[in-house]
């Protein structure tokens, strides 16, 4: 899960932050308990997940999932482990659960991700700030959760939404049709559509569960939700992103190095596109925020192609449809906002870079 980086840069830059005192409030008073959720978390999720179209087991006990917490005092570690048991609860009640073998809250998020993916170049801040990371392997799925989630900017419900966001990521990929009869260009367009829709879908589902819970939504949760939307809209509408990509296209005309162009623009394009779908997920989840959609539409990147994409993912969500094979034309129009067009040729994939 990614968040706008601006509000968290100082925390990341100056090293580990003290765990917020609100981590000590996740037990009976603010977490799932018989007081505010009769039957506990398993009962709550069993009641809600069928409505979200997930098939449940009648009986499932036990879990081999490891929960590793490297931060905090022993008391705080135990509370965090208890909070993270939501992953175990969810895997126990699903008929076809994802193979999550470990949840890790490391002291150093970037270092742990680099270790697990085998890539020393990984950085959590790439315009957006990644606050969790899913890493598949032969042994199963690892979910690494940044310690920033346990600082003063986050309360229990904010973290719960993040946990659910990551959990849904582990199961949605299997719902997209397997595509084996497509060209390299078609595959790239389908991959872009499914990646963006996946972010939109899991964010909306996570919000739906949190909003359905009996736990009161406090000031911190509402503040975080609005700040997140504000940050994503700012990214989408920030003229500097448009000028940066336009400038790199002009420079590409001189150096002709596609790899250099990709290196200079890919994070920027990714940030704008993901901010678009995160903004829409929040706006579509909280109807009073719909008035803010006009700010997205004022972006230089919001064209007829973007409008078609927005309509498409809303329609797919309403129909619970994960098939984008017939929507390549919409992906083509969407990427033309950034000057990109993929073409299959007898010599292989050709990438056009057009002016914007």
N, C-alpha and C positions, 0 to 999 in steps of 0.2 A: 504494500500500500504506500502511495506517495502523498505528501502534503506540500503546500507551498513552502519553500525553504525560508522565506524572509523572517518569519517569526521565531525560527529555531536556530538560526546561524550561530548566534553567540554561544548557545548551549553546546553545539557540536564542536565549535572551534576551541573552546576553552576546556575541553576534556569532560570527564564524567561529572555529572551533577548529583547533588544529594537527592535521595529518593524523597518524594513529596510525602508529607504526613497523610495525604488522602489515601495512600496505599494501605494505611492502617484502618481504613473505614470500609473495607471490602467484605467484611464478614456478615453477620446476621442483620446488621442495620441497613447496609446499602447493597449487599449482594443478593443472590437468590436464597431465600430462606422460607421456612414455613410461615413466617409472619407476612411477607409481602408477595410470596409466590407459593401458595399451598401445594405441597408435594415436591417442592424443590425444583432445581433446574431441569432435571430429566423430564419431569412431568410437564413443565412449561414448553420445552422444545418438542415433546411428543404431541402436544396439543397444536402447536403452531406449524410445524414442518409439513404435515399433510396438506395444509392450505397452500404451502409453497411448492407442492407437487413433488415431494420426496417420499419414497416408500420406506416404511419403518419395520424393524424387527419386532416381534412380540416379546421376546426375551433375549437379552444380551448382557452379560456381566463380564467384568474384568477387562483389562487393557494392558497391552505390552508397551504402550507409548512411554517414552522417557521424557521427563520434564526436568531440564537442567537450568538452574538459576545461579548466575555467578555474581550477582550484585546484592548489596544490602546486608543487614544484620541477619542472624539466624531467624529471628521472628519475622522479618520482612520477607526473607526467602520463602518461608513456609506459607505466608499469606499470598505471595505471588504464585507459588505452585498450586495453591488452592484455587486461585482465580483462573489459572491456565487449565485447570481440569475440565473447563468447558469443552475443550477439544476432545478429550476422552469421552465425555458425555455424548457429544454429537456423533462420534464414530461408533459408539455402542448402540445407538438407536436407529442408525441407518441400515437399510437392507444391504446396500453395496457401498460400504464406507471406503474412503480413500485410505491408502496405506501410509499413514503418518507415523513415522517411527520415533521422531524426537522433536520436542519444542525447546528452543534454547534462548535464554536471555543472557547474552554475553556482556562482559565488561566493555569490550571493544567490538562494536557491531561490524564495522568495515573489515576488521582483521578476521573475524569469525567467518564472514561471508567469503572473503578471499580464500581462506583455508578450505572451506567446503566445496567451492566451485573450482578451485585450482587456478585462480586468476588473481594475480597480485595487483592488477590495475583497477579492480572494482572500487568505486566510490559511491557512497550513499547519496551524496549531493551532486546532482547533475541538473541544476536548475530547480527541479523538484527535490525534496528530501525523502528518501525511502526510509520508512520507519518499521518495515518488516520485509522479509524476503523468503520466498518459497524456493527450495532447492531439491529437485528430484534426484534420486540416485538408485542404484541397483538394490540397495537395502530398504528403500522406501523414501518418503518425503520428509525433509527437514524444514521446519519453519523457524527462522531466526527473527527474534523480536528485539528491536532496538531498546536500550535502556532509557532512551528519551521518553518512552511511553509512561515511565514511572516518575516523571518530574511534575512540577506544580501546574503545568499547562494541561494535564490530563487528569480526568477523574475516571471512576470505574466504568461508567457508561460509554465514555469516549473510547476506552480501551476495549470494551466488549464489542463495540461496533468494528473496531480494527481486527479483533480476533475473528469475528464472523466474516468479515471481508476476506481475510486470508483463507478461512475454512472453505468458503464457497468457491474460491479460486481452485482449490484442490479437487473439486468435483465437477465444475462446469466444463472443463476441457474435454471430458469424456462425452459431453452432450453435443459437441460440434461434430457434424458428419466427417468421416475420414475421406479425404480427397486424394485420390491416386491417379485420376485421369485428367490432369490439368497441366498446362505448360508452365515454365518457370515464371513468366510474367503474371499469369493468372494466379499461381500459388502465392505470389507476393501480395497481390491485391486482396485475396481472400484472407491471408494472414493478418493484414492490417485491419480489415473489418472485424475479424473475430477477436483480435487483441483489444480493440477499442470497445467493442460490445461487451466483452467479458468484464472490463472495468466498470462499465455502466451498470451491467446486470448485478454484479456482486455488491456494488455499493448500494443499490436500491434495495436488494434483499436484506443486507445487513441493517440498513435503516429501518426497514419494515419490522424486523424482529425486535430491535431496540425500542421502537415506538410502541410496539404491542406489549412490551414488558410492563409489569406493575410498578417498577422502580421509578420514583419521581425524577423528572428531568430538571436538574438544577441549573444555576446560572452558568457554571463552567461549561456544561454540555452545550447549552444554547449559544454561549459566546464562541466556543470552538467551532460549532457548525456554521455560524455566520462568518467568522473569520476565515474559515476554509473556503467558503463560497466566494467571499470578497477577494481572497488571494488568487483563486483560479480565474475569476473574471478579469482581474487585473492582468494576469498573464495573457489571456486570450486577446484582450483589447490593447495591450501595450505596443505602441508603435515601434518600439526598439526591436522587437522580434521580427517584425515585417522588414524593417530597414536592414537588419543584420542579414537575413536570408537574401534579400534583394541585392545587397552588397556582395555577398559571396557568389551569387550568380554572375554578377558583372566581373568579378575576379576570375571566375571559372572560364570566362570567354578568353582570358589571356593565358592562363596556365594549362587549361585542359586536363587537369588531373582529377579524375572522378573520385579517387580515394580521398584526396585532400578536401574536396568539396563535401563529401559524405562526413568526414571527420569534423568539419567546421559547422555543419548544419543539422546533423541527425538528432543530437540532444535537444536542440531548439525546436525542431519539428515535433519530436516526441512530446516535449513539454506542452506545446500549444494544443496538440490533439488530445492529450490526456486531460489537460485542464478543461477542454471543451466538454468531454464526456463526464468528468467529475462535476462540473457546474450543472450540467443538465440533470444528472442523477439527483443532486440536491434540490434543484428547482422542481423537478417532477415528484419528489418525495414530500416537499413542503409547499403546498399550493400558495400560501401567502407570499412566497419568494418568487412567484412567476413573473411579477412586475419587473424583476431584475434581468429577465432574459433579453430585454432590449439592449442591454449593455453588451451582451455577447454579439448580437446582430450588428452592432456598430463596428466590429472588428474588421480590419482589412482582409482577414482570412475568411470572413463570412460571406460566401457567394451563393449562387443558386445550387452549386454542388454541395456546399455545406448544409444548406437547407434541406436538400434531398437526403443527405446522410442523417441529419437529425430526425427527420420524419421516419426514416427507415428503422433506426434503432428503437424508437418509441413504438413503432408498429410491431417489431420483432418481440419486444418485451411484453406487450399486451397479448400477443398470440403465443407467447412462450416458445418462440421459434428460434433455432440456432443455426439454420441453414442459410449461408450467404453465397452459395455457389452461383446463383442467378443475379447477383448484385454487383458484379465486377465493374460495370459502367459507373456506378455511384462512387466506388473507390477511386476510379480513374479521375473523375471530376474533383474529388476531395483532394487528391495529391497534386493536381494541377495548381491548386492554391499556393503550393510551395515550389512550383516550377518543375515537378517531376512527372515523368511518364515512362512506363516500362513497356517494351515491345519485344516480342519474340521474332528472331530473325534466323535464317539458315545457319548463321555463325554463332548463334546463342542469344542470350539476353542482352538487349541494348537499352541503355538508360538515357533518355532525352532530358536535357536541362533547358527548360524554356524560361523566358523572361516573365516576371510577374509585375 
